[in-house]
């Protein structure tokens, strides 16, 4: 069976502290299909692995109170 996991990178704005970073990571982990996530507070980047829908990831970040867009380096 082929592994359909993919890596996606989101640009996240509005994060100012570790609590913000943690909130974004937690929101992304709850999206169905996400297998791992790592948020870099300094760069404002969330790296997500899994087979989650991009729109679902963006909505999860926005629902957590932050703004997200797909990285151009995808």
PyMOL Python script that loads the backbone (N, CA, C, O; Angstrom):
from pymol import cmd

cmd.read_pdbstr("""\
ATOM      1  N   UNK A   1       0.848  -1.184   0.000  1.00  0.00           N
ATOM      2  CA  UNK A   1       0.000   0.000   0.000  1.00  0.00           C
ATOM      3  C   UNK A   1       0.890   1.242   0.000  1.00  0.00           C
ATOM      4  O   UNK A   1       1.794   1.346   0.829  1.00  0.00           O
ATOM      5  N   UNK A   2       0.656   2.166  -0.894  1.00  0.00           N
ATOM      6  CA  UNK A   2       1.470   3.374  -1.009  1.00  0.00           C
ATOM      7  C   UNK A   2       1.137   4.358   0.089  1.00  0.00           C
ATOM      8  O   UNK A   2      -0.013   4.482   0.508  1.00  0.00           O
ATOM      9  N   UNK A   3       2.164   5.059   0.551  1.00  0.00           N
ATOM     10  CA  UNK A   3       1.988   6.071   1.591  1.00  0.00           C
ATOM     11  C   UNK A   3       1.598   7.381   0.920  1.00  0.00           C
ATOM     12  O   UNK A   3       2.373   7.935   0.140  1.00  0.00           O
ATOM     13  N   UNK A   4       0.401   7.879   1.220  1.00  0.00           N
ATOM     14  CA  UNK A   4      -0.084   9.098   0.573  1.00  0.00           C
ATOM     15  C   UNK A   4       0.201  10.345   1.407  1.00  0.00           C
ATOM     16  O   UNK A   4      -0.308  11.422   1.098  1.00  0.00           O
ATOM     17  N   UNK A   5       1.005  10.212   2.456  1.00  0.00           N
ATOM     18  CA  UNK A   5       1.322  11.361   3.304  1.00  0.00           C
ATOM     19  C   UNK A   5       2.085  12.403   2.493  1.00  0.00           C
ATOM     20  O   UNK A   5       2.916  12.071   1.648  1.00  0.00           O
ATOM     21  N   UNK A   6       1.789  13.637   2.764  1.00  0.00           N
ATOM     22  CA  UNK A   6       2.463  14.730   2.087  1.00  0.00           C
ATOM     23  C   UNK A   6       2.895  15.769   3.101  1.00  0.00           C
ATOM     24  O   UNK A   6       2.387  15.815   4.222  1.00  0.00           O
ATOM     25  N   UNK A   7       3.834  16.598   2.696  1.00  0.00           N
ATOM     26  CA  UNK A   7       4.300  17.686   3.545  1.00  0.00           C
ATOM     27  C   UNK A   7       3.727  18.983   3.004  1.00  0.00           C
ATOM     28  O   UNK A   7       3.782  19.248   1.803  1.00  0.00           O
ATOM     29  N   UNK A   8       3.178  19.784   3.898  1.00  0.00           N
ATOM     30  CA  UNK A   8       2.636  21.080   3.521  1.00  0.00           C
ATOM     31  C   UNK A   8       3.224  22.121   4.456  1.00  0.00           C
ATOM     32  O   UNK A   8       3.481  21.841   5.627  1.00  0.00           O
ATOM     33  N   UNK A   9       3.436  23.316   3.938  1.00  0.00           N
ATOM     34  CA  UNK A   9       3.963  24.397   4.757  1.00  0.00           C
ATOM     35  C   UNK A   9       2.991  25.570   4.700  1.00  0.00           C
ATOM     36  O   UNK A   9       2.564  25.998   3.628  1.00  0.00           O
ATOM     37  N   UNK A  10       2.657  26.073   5.874  1.00  0.00           N
ATOM     38  CA  UNK A  10       1.751  27.210   5.976  1.00  0.00           C
ATOM     39  C   UNK A  10       2.495  28.402   6.554  1.00  0.00           C
ATOM     40  O   UNK A  10       3.347  28.246   7.429  1.00  0.00           O
ATOM     41  N   UNK A  11       2.178  29.572   6.073  1.00  0.00           N
ATOM     42  CA  UNK A  11       2.686  30.806   6.677  1.00  0.00           C
ATOM     43  C   UNK A  11       1.621  31.271   7.660  1.00  0.00           C
ATOM     44  O   UNK A  11       0.461  31.460   7.293  1.00  0.00           O
ATOM     45  N   UNK A  12       2.026  31.454   8.909  1.00  0.00           N
ATOM     46  CA  UNK A  12       1.082  31.815   9.965  1.00  0.00           C
ATOM     47  C   UNK A  12       1.448  33.181  10.514  1.00  0.00           C
ATOM     48  O   UNK A  12       2.594  33.412  10.898  1.00  0.00           O
ATOM     49  N   UNK A  13       0.486  34.085  10.552  1.00  0.00           N
ATOM     50  CA  UNK A  13       0.738  35.409  11.128  1.00  0.00           C
ATOM     51  C   UNK A  13      -0.128  35.599  12.365  1.00  0.00           C
ATOM     52  O   UNK A  13      -1.180  34.977  12.514  1.00  0.00           O
ATOM     53  N   UNK A  14       0.340  36.469  13.241  1.00  0.00           N
ATOM     54  CA  UNK A  14      -0.390  36.762  14.465  1.00  0.00           C
ATOM     55  C   UNK A  14       0.177  36.077  15.692  1.00  0.00           C
ATOM     56  O   UNK A  14      -0.268  36.347  16.808  1.00  0.00           O
ATOM     57  N   UNK A  15       1.153  35.194  15.510  1.00  0.00           N
ATOM     58  CA  UNK A  15       1.763  34.520  16.654  1.00  0.00           C
ATOM     59  C   UNK A  15       2.820  35.432  17.272  1.00  0.00           C
ATOM     60  O   UNK A  15       3.665  35.984  16.568  1.00  0.00           O
ATOM     61  N   UNK A  16       2.761  35.584  18.592  1.00  0.00           N
ATOM     62  CA  UNK A  16       3.725  36.458  19.258  1.00  0.00           C
ATOM     63  C   UNK A  16       4.469  35.786  20.409  1.00  0.00           C
ATOM     64  O   UNK A  16       5.414  36.362  20.949  1.00  0.00           O
ATOM     65  N   UNK A  17       4.054  34.567  20.795  1.00  0.00           N
ATOM     66  CA  UNK A  17       4.666  33.931  21.963  1.00  0.00           C
ATOM     67  C   UNK A  17       4.542  32.412  21.881  1.00  0.00           C
ATOM     68  O   UNK A  17       3.934  31.880  20.953  1.00  0.00           O
ATOM     69  N   UNK A  18       5.120  31.726  22.853  1.00  0.00           N
ATOM     70  CA  UNK A  18       5.058  30.266  22.895  1.00  0.00           C
ATOM     71  C   UNK A  18       3.625  29.754  23.004  1.00  0.00           C
ATOM     72  O   UNK A  18       3.293  28.707  22.447  1.00  0.00           O
ATOM     73  N   UNK A  19       2.784  30.482  23.715  1.00  0.00           N
ATOM     74  CA  UNK A  19       1.374  30.076  23.828  1.00  0.00           C
ATOM     75  C   UNK A  19       0.733  30.061  22.438  1.00  0.00           C
ATOM     76  O   UNK A  19      -0.013  29.142  22.101  1.00  0.00           O
ATOM     77  N   UNK A  20       1.028  31.077  21.642  1.00  0.00           N
ATOM     78  CA  UNK A  20       0.493  31.142  20.276  1.00  0.00           C
ATOM     79  C   UNK A  20       0.971  29.949  19.470  1.00  0.00           C
ATOM     80  O   UNK A  20       0.175  29.299  18.793  1.00  0.00           O
ATOM     81  N   UNK A  21       2.267  29.654  19.534  1.00  0.00           N
ATOM     82  CA  UNK A  21       2.834  28.530  18.801  1.00  0.00           C
ATOM     83  C   UNK A  21       2.154  27.234  19.199  1.00  0.00           C
ATOM     84  O   UNK A  21       1.802  26.416  18.348  1.00  0.00           O
ATOM     85  N   UNK A  22       1.975  27.056  20.484  1.00  0.00           N
ATOM     86  CA  UNK A  22       1.341  25.850  21.005  1.00  0.00           C
ATOM     87  C   UNK A  22      -0.116  25.744  20.553  1.00  0.00           C
ATOM     88  O   UNK A  22      -0.588  24.656  20.221  1.00  0.00           O
ATOM     89  N   UNK A  23      -0.820  26.864  20.540  1.00  0.00           N
ATOM     90  CA  UNK A  23      -2.228  26.869  20.122  1.00  0.00           C
ATOM     91  C   UNK A  23      -2.363  26.483  18.653  1.00  0.00           C
ATOM     92  O   UNK A  23      -3.279  25.746  18.286  1.00  0.00           O
ATOM     93  N   UNK A  24      -1.463  26.971  17.817  1.00  0.00           N
ATOM     94  CA  UNK A  24      -1.511  26.642  16.388  1.00  0.00           C
ATOM     95  C   UNK A  24      -1.182  25.165  16.185  1.00  0.00           C
ATOM     96  O   UNK A  24      -1.858  24.478  15.419  1.00  0.00           O
ATOM     97  N   UNK A  25      -0.144  24.673  16.870  1.00  0.00           N
ATOM     98  CA  UNK A  25       0.203  23.250  16.754  1.00  0.00           C
ATOM     99  C   UNK A  25      -0.966  22.370  17.182  1.00  0.00           C
ATOM    100  O   UNK A  25      -1.291  21.390  16.513  1.00  0.00           O
ATOM    101  N   UNK A  26      -1.586  22.719  18.283  1.00  0.00           N
ATOM    102  CA  UNK A  26      -2.713  21.940  18.798  1.00  0.00           C
ATOM    103  C   UNK A  26      -3.877  21.942  17.810  1.00  0.00           C
ATOM    104  O   UNK A  26      -4.492  20.903  17.570  1.00  0.00           O
ATOM    105  N   UNK A  27      -4.175  23.097  17.244  1.00  0.00           N
ATOM    106  CA  UNK A  27      -5.277  23.200  16.280  1.00  0.00           C
ATOM    107  C   UNK A  27      -4.991  22.347  15.045  1.00  0.00           C
ATOM    108  O   UNK A  27      -5.889  21.679  14.533  1.00  0.00           O
ATOM    109  N   UNK A  28      -3.762  22.365  14.571  1.00  0.00           N
ATOM    110  CA  UNK A  28      -3.410  21.589  13.383  1.00  0.00           C
ATOM    111  C   UNK A  28      -3.452  20.092  13.659  1.00  0.00           C
ATOM    112  O   UNK A  28      -3.875  19.317  12.801  1.00  0.00           O
ATOM    113  N   UNK A  29      -3.017  19.675  14.848  1.00  0.00           N
ATOM    114  CA  UNK A  29      -3.021  18.252  15.199  1.00  0.00           C
ATOM    115  C   UNK A  29      -4.432  17.674  15.212  1.00  0.00           C
ATOM    116  O   UNK A  29      -4.608  16.471  15.017  1.00  0.00           O
ATOM    117  N   UNK A  30      -5.437  18.514  15.438  1.00  0.00           N
ATOM    118  CA  UNK A  30      -6.816  18.049  15.514  1.00  0.00           C
ATOM    119  C   UNK A  30      -7.467  17.859  14.141  1.00  0.00           C
ATOM    120  O   UNK A  30      -8.559  17.301  14.043  1.00  0.00           O
ATOM    121  N   UNK A  31      -6.806  18.317  13.095  1.00  0.00           N
ATOM    122  CA  UNK A  31      -7.359  18.170  11.743  1.00  0.00           C
ATOM    123  C   UNK A  31      -7.198  16.708  11.305  1.00  0.00           C
ATOM    124  O   UNK A  31      -6.098  16.159  11.365  1.00  0.00           O
ATOM    125  N   UNK A  32      -8.282  16.088  10.870  1.00  0.00           N
ATOM    126  CA  UNK A  32      -8.185  14.701  10.398  1.00  0.00           C
ATOM    127  C   UNK A  32      -7.149  14.551   9.287  1.00  0.00           C
ATOM    128  O   UNK A  32      -7.124  15.334   8.337  1.00  0.00           O
ATOM    129  N   UNK A  33      -6.302  13.544   9.416  1.00  0.00           N
ATOM    130  CA  UNK A  33      -5.281  13.281   8.415  1.00  0.00           C
ATOM    131  C   UNK A  33      -3.909  13.801   8.775  1.00  0.00           C
ATOM    132  O   UNK A  33      -2.927  13.412   8.143  1.00  0.00           O
ATOM    133  N   UNK A  34      -3.805  14.676   9.778  1.00  0.00           N
ATOM    134  CA  UNK A  34      -2.504  15.208  10.185  1.00  0.00           C
ATOM    135  C   UNK A  34      -1.777  14.150  11.006  1.00  0.00           C
ATOM    136  O   UNK A  34      -2.314  13.632  11.985  1.00  0.00           O
ATOM    137  N   UNK A  35      -0.549  13.835  10.598  1.00  0.00           N
ATOM    138  CA  UNK A  35       0.245  12.861  11.351  1.00  0.00           C
ATOM    139  C   UNK A  35       1.293  13.539  12.223  1.00  0.00           C
ATOM    140  O   UNK A  35       1.671  13.001  13.263  1.00  0.00           O
ATOM    141  N   UNK A  36       1.768  14.713  11.813  1.00  0.00           N
ATOM    142  CA  UNK A  36       2.698  15.477  12.648  1.00  0.00           C
ATOM    143  C   UNK A  36       2.679  16.936  12.209  1.00  0.00           C
ATOM    144  O   UNK A  36       2.335  17.264  11.073  1.00  0.00           O
ATOM    145  N   UNK A  37       3.059  17.792  13.140  1.00  0.00           N
ATOM    146  CA  UNK A  37       3.132  19.214  12.836  1.00  0.00           C
ATOM    147  C   UNK A  37       4.211  19.849  13.698  1.00  0.00           C
ATOM    148  O   UNK A  37       4.454  19.436  14.831  1.00  0.00           O
ATOM    149  N   UNK A  38       4.847  20.859  13.135  1.00  0.00           N
ATOM    150  CA  UNK A  38       5.854  21.614  13.865  1.00  0.00           C
ATOM    151  C   UNK A  38       5.718  23.081  13.460  1.00  0.00           C
ATOM    152  O   UNK A  38       5.715  23.410  12.274  1.00  0.00           O
ATOM    153  N   UNK A  39       5.608  23.950  14.452  1.00  0.00           N
ATOM    154  CA  UNK A  39       5.430  25.369  14.180  1.00  0.00           C
ATOM    155  C   UNK A  39       6.675  26.121  14.635  1.00  0.00           C
ATOM    156  O   UNK A  39       7.116  25.979  15.775  1.00  0.00           O
ATOM    157  N   UNK A  40       7.230  26.917  13.737  1.00  0.00           N
ATOM    158  CA  UNK A  40       8.402  27.740  14.029  1.00  0.00           C
ATOM    159  C   UNK A  40       7.903  29.161  14.286  1.00  0.00           C
ATOM    160  O   UNK A  40       7.500  29.869  13.363  1.00  0.00           O
ATOM    161  N   UNK A  41       7.937  29.558  15.543  1.00  0.00           N
ATOM    162  CA  UNK A  41       7.421  30.871  15.952  1.00  0.00           C
ATOM    163  C   UNK A  41       8.193  32.004  15.291  1.00  0.00           C
ATOM    164  O   UNK A  41       7.585  32.954  14.796  1.00  0.00           O
ATOM    165  N   UNK A  42       9.515  31.923  15.273  1.00  0.00           N
ATOM    166  CA  UNK A  42      10.335  33.005  14.715  1.00  0.00           C
ATOM    167  C   UNK A  42      10.086  33.219  13.224  1.00  0.00           C
ATOM    168  O   UNK A  42      10.003  34.355  12.758  1.00  0.00           O
ATOM    169  N   UNK A  43       9.967  32.129  12.487  1.00  0.00           N
ATOM    170  CA  UNK A  43       9.753  32.223  11.042  1.00  0.00           C
ATOM    171  C   UNK A  43       8.283  32.373  10.668  1.00  0.00           C
ATOM    172  O   UNK A  43       7.966  32.784   9.551  1.00  0.00           O
ATOM    173  N   UNK A  44       7.382  32.042  11.595  1.00  0.00           N
ATOM    174  CA  UNK A  44       5.955  32.106  11.295  1.00  0.00           C
ATOM    175  C   UNK A  44       5.539  31.047  10.307  1.00  0.00           C
ATOM    176  O   UNK A  44       4.726  31.298   9.417  1.00  0.00           O
ATOM    177  N   UNK A  45       6.106  29.840  10.464  1.00  0.00           N
ATOM    178  CA  UNK A  45       5.862  28.754   9.522  1.00  0.00           C
ATOM    179  C   UNK A  45       5.390  27.515  10.275  1.00  0.00           C
ATOM    180  O   UNK A  45       5.938  27.158  11.318  1.00  0.00           O
ATOM    181  N   UNK A  46       4.368  26.870   9.730  1.00  0.00           N
ATOM    182  CA  UNK A  46       3.887  25.598  10.260  1.00  0.00           C
ATOM    183  C   UNK A  46       4.153  24.523   9.215  1.00  0.00           C
ATOM    184  O   UNK A  46       3.689  24.620   8.079  1.00  0.00           O
ATOM    185  N   UNK A  47       4.905  23.495   9.610  1.00  0.00           N
ATOM    186  CA  UNK A  47       5.171  22.352   8.733  1.00  0.00           C
ATOM    187  C   UNK A  47       4.238  21.228   9.158  1.00  0.00           C
ATOM    188  O   UNK A  47       4.235  20.820  10.319  1.00  0.00           O
ATOM    189  N   UNK A  48       3.450  20.733   8.217  1.00  0.00           N
ATOM    190  CA  UNK A  48       2.442  19.728   8.526  1.00  0.00           C
ATOM    191  C   UNK A  48       2.659  18.509   7.629  1.00  0.00           C
ATOM    192  O   UNK A  48       2.871  18.641   6.423  1.00  0.00           O
ATOM    193  N   UNK A  49       2.603  17.328   8.231  1.00  0.00           N
ATOM    194  CA  UNK A  49       2.694  16.085   7.460  1.00  0.00           C
ATOM    195  C   UNK A  49       1.403  15.306   7.620  1.00  0.00           C
ATOM    196  O   UNK A  49       0.769  15.327   8.675  1.00  0.00           O
ATOM    197  N   UNK A  50       1.032  14.626   6.564  1.00  0.00           N
ATOM    198  CA  UNK A  50      -0.176  13.820   6.579  1.00  0.00           C
ATOM    199  C   UNK A  50      -0.932  14.008   5.282  1.00  0.00           C
ATOM    200  O   UNK A  50      -0.395  14.525   4.302  1.00  0.00           O
ATOM    201  N   UNK A  51      -2.192  13.580   5.287  1.00  0.00           N
ATOM    202  CA  UNK A  51      -2.996  13.714   4.070  1.00  0.00           C
ATOM    203  C   UNK A  51      -4.186  14.642   4.289  1.00  0.00           C
ATOM    204  O   UNK A  51      -5.244  14.453   3.689  1.00  0.00           O
ATOM    205  N   UNK A  52      -4.012  15.643   5.150  1.00  0.00           N
ATOM    206  CA  UNK A  52      -5.081  16.597   5.442  1.00  0.00           C
ATOM    207  C   UNK A  52      -5.282  17.562   4.271  1.00  0.00           C
ATOM    208  O   UNK A  52      -4.340  17.906   3.557  1.00  0.00           O
ATOM    209  N   UNK A  53      -6.505  17.976   4.101  1.00  0.00           N
ATOM    210  CA  UNK A  53      -6.894  18.948   3.093  1.00  0.00           C
ATOM    211  C   UNK A  53      -6.343  20.323   3.481  1.00  0.00           C
ATOM    212  O   UNK A  53      -6.451  20.730   4.638  1.00  0.00           O
ATOM    213  N   UNK A  54      -5.753  21.038   2.519  1.00  0.00           N
ATOM    214  CA  UNK A  54      -5.180  22.359   2.783  1.00  0.00           C
ATOM    215  C   UNK A  54      -6.209  23.316   3.378  1.00  0.00           C
ATOM    216  O   UNK A  54      -5.911  24.037   4.331  1.00  0.00           O
ATOM    217  N   UNK A  55      -7.409  23.323   2.823  1.00  0.00           N
ATOM    218  CA  UNK A  55      -8.441  24.236   3.336  1.00  0.00           C
ATOM    219  C   UNK A  55      -8.769  23.939   4.794  1.00  0.00           C
ATOM    220  O   UNK A  55      -9.008  24.860   5.575  1.00  0.00           O
ATOM    221  N   UNK A  56      -8.781  22.670   5.163  1.00  0.00           N
ATOM    222  CA  UNK A  56      -9.045  22.301   6.558  1.00  0.00           C
ATOM    223  C   UNK A  56      -7.944  22.814   7.474  1.00  0.00           C
ATOM    224  O   UNK A  56      -8.220  23.263   8.587  1.00  0.00           O
ATOM    225  N   UNK A  57      -6.695  22.751   7.012  1.00  0.00           N
ATOM    226  CA  UNK A  57      -5.581  23.258   7.806  1.00  0.00           C
ATOM    227  C   UNK A  57      -5.691  24.769   7.992  1.00  0.00           C
ATOM    228  O   UNK A  57      -5.513  25.284   9.096  1.00  0.00           O
ATOM    229  N   UNK A  58      -5.985  25.464   6.910  1.00  0.00           N
ATOM    230  CA  UNK A  58      -6.114  26.928   6.988  1.00  0.00           C
ATOM    231  C   UNK A  58      -7.250  27.326   7.931  1.00  0.00           C
ATOM    232  O   UNK A  58      -7.101  28.249   8.731  1.00  0.00           O
ATOM    233  N   UNK A  59      -8.381  26.630   7.838  1.00  0.00           N
ATOM    234  CA  UNK A  59      -9.518  26.936   8.713  1.00  0.00           C
ATOM    235  C   UNK A  59      -9.187  26.657  10.172  1.00  0.00           C
ATOM    236  O   UNK A  59      -9.609  27.406  11.053  1.00  0.00           O
ATOM    237  N   UNK A  60      -8.441  25.592  10.442  1.00  0.00           N
ATOM    238  CA  UNK A  60      -8.071  25.262  11.823  1.00  0.00           C
ATOM    239  C   UNK A  60      -7.232  26.370  12.437  1.00  0.00           C
ATOM    240  O   UNK A  60      -7.443  26.744  13.590  1.00  0.00           O
ATOM    241  N   UNK A  61      -6.285  26.894  11.676  1.00  0.00           N
ATOM    242  CA  UNK A  61      -5.437  27.980  12.177  1.00  0.00           C
ATOM    243  C   UNK A  61      -6.280  29.234  12.401  1.00  0.00           C
ATOM    244  O   UNK A  61      -6.128  29.916  13.414  1.00  0.00           O
ATOM    245  N   UNK A  62      -7.159  29.533  11.463  1.00  0.00           N
ATOM    246  CA  UNK A  62      -8.012  30.716  11.595  1.00  0.00           C
ATOM    247  C   UNK A  62      -8.974  30.572  12.768  1.00  0.00           C
ATOM    248  O   UNK A  62      -9.228  31.543  13.480  1.00  0.00           O
ATOM    249  N   UNK A  63      -9.512  29.371  12.977  1.00  0.00           N
ATOM    250  CA  UNK A  63     -10.402  29.139  14.111  1.00  0.00           C
ATOM    251  C   UNK A  63      -9.673  29.301  15.443  1.00  0.00           C
ATOM    252  O   UNK A  63     -10.290  29.620  16.459  1.00  0.00           O
ATOM    253  N   UNK A  64      -8.358  29.080  15.434  1.00  0.00           N
ATOM    254  CA  UNK A  64      -7.552  29.250  16.648  1.00  0.00           C
ATOM    255  C   UNK A  64      -7.214  30.726  16.887  1.00  0.00           C
ATOM    256  O   UNK A  64      -6.651  31.074  17.925  1.00  0.00           O
ATOM    257  N   UNK A  65      -7.559  31.593  15.926  1.00  0.00           N
ATOM    258  CA  UNK A  65      -7.359  33.027  16.112  1.00  0.00           C
ATOM    259  C   UNK A  65      -6.176  33.615  15.370  1.00  0.00           C
ATOM    260  O   UNK A  65      -5.753  34.732  15.670  1.00  0.00           O
ATOM    261  N   UNK A  66      -5.632  32.881  14.403  1.00  0.00           N
ATOM    262  CA  UNK A  66      -4.466  33.346  13.657  1.00  0.00           C
ATOM    263  C   UNK A  66      -4.790  33.342  12.173  1.00  0.00           C
ATOM    264  O   UNK A  66      -5.844  32.855  11.764  1.00  0.00           O
ATOM    265  N   UNK A  67      -3.900  33.876  11.379  1.00  0.00           N
ATOM    266  CA  UNK A  67      -4.107  33.938   9.937  1.00  0.00           C
ATOM    267  C   UNK A  67      -3.100  33.008   9.280  1.00  0.00           C
ATOM    268  O   UNK A  67      -1.931  32.977   9.665  1.00  0.00           O
ATOM    269  N   UNK A  68      -3.549  32.256   8.295  1.00  0.00           N
ATOM    270  CA  UNK A  68      -2.660  31.312   7.606  1.00  0.00           C
ATOM    271  C   UNK A  68      -2.868  31.369   6.098  1.00  0.00           C
ATOM    272  O   UNK A  68      -3.978  31.589   5.613  1.00  0.00           O
ATOM    273  N   UNK A  69      -1.783  31.169   5.375  1.00  0.00           N
ATOM    274  CA  UNK A  69      -1.816  31.032   3.928  1.00  0.00           C
ATOM    275  C   UNK A  69      -0.871  29.894   3.540  1.00  0.00           C
ATOM    276  O   UNK A  69       0.033  29.539   4.297  1.00  0.00           O
ATOM    277  N   UNK A  70      -1.088  29.339   2.376  1.00  0.00           N
ATOM    278  CA  UNK A  70      -0.195  28.295   1.885  1.00  0.00           C
ATOM    279  C   UNK A  70       1.134  28.923   1.508  1.00  0.00           C
ATOM    280  O   UNK A  70       1.173  30.003   0.919  1.00  0.00           O
ATOM    281  N   UNK A  71       2.205  28.259   1.843  1.00  0.00           N
ATOM    282  CA  UNK A  71       3.541  28.745   1.506  1.00  0.00           C
ATOM    283  C   UNK A  71       3.749  28.627   0.004  1.00  0.00           C
ATOM    284  O   UNK A  71       3.291  27.670  -0.621  1.00  0.00           O
ATOM    285  N   UNK A  72       4.435  29.592  -0.566  1.00  0.00           N
ATOM    286  CA  UNK A  72       4.725  29.562  -2.001  1.00  0.00           C
ATOM    287  C   UNK A  72       5.737  28.478  -2.346  1.00  0.00           C
ATOM    288  O   UNK A  72       5.882  28.122  -3.515  1.00  0.00           O
ATOM    289  N   UNK A  73       6.444  27.945  -1.342  1.00  0.00           N
ATOM    290  CA  UNK A  73       7.484  26.941  -1.603  1.00  0.00           C
ATOM    291  C   UNK A  73       6.923  25.523  -1.635  1.00  0.00           C
ATOM    292  O   UNK A  73       7.696  24.564  -1.637  1.00  0.00           O
ATOM    293  N   UNK A  74       5.608  25.364  -1.659  1.00  0.00           N
ATOM    294  CA  UNK A  74       4.981  24.050  -1.668  1.00  0.00           C
ATOM    295  C   UNK A  74       5.381  23.242  -2.844  1.00  0.00           C
ATOM    296  O   UNK A  74       4.934  22.105  -2.993  1.00  0.00           O
TER     297      UNK A  74
END
""", "prot")
cmd.dss("prot")
cmd.show_as("cartoon", "prot")
cmd.util.cbc("prot")
cmd.orient("prot")
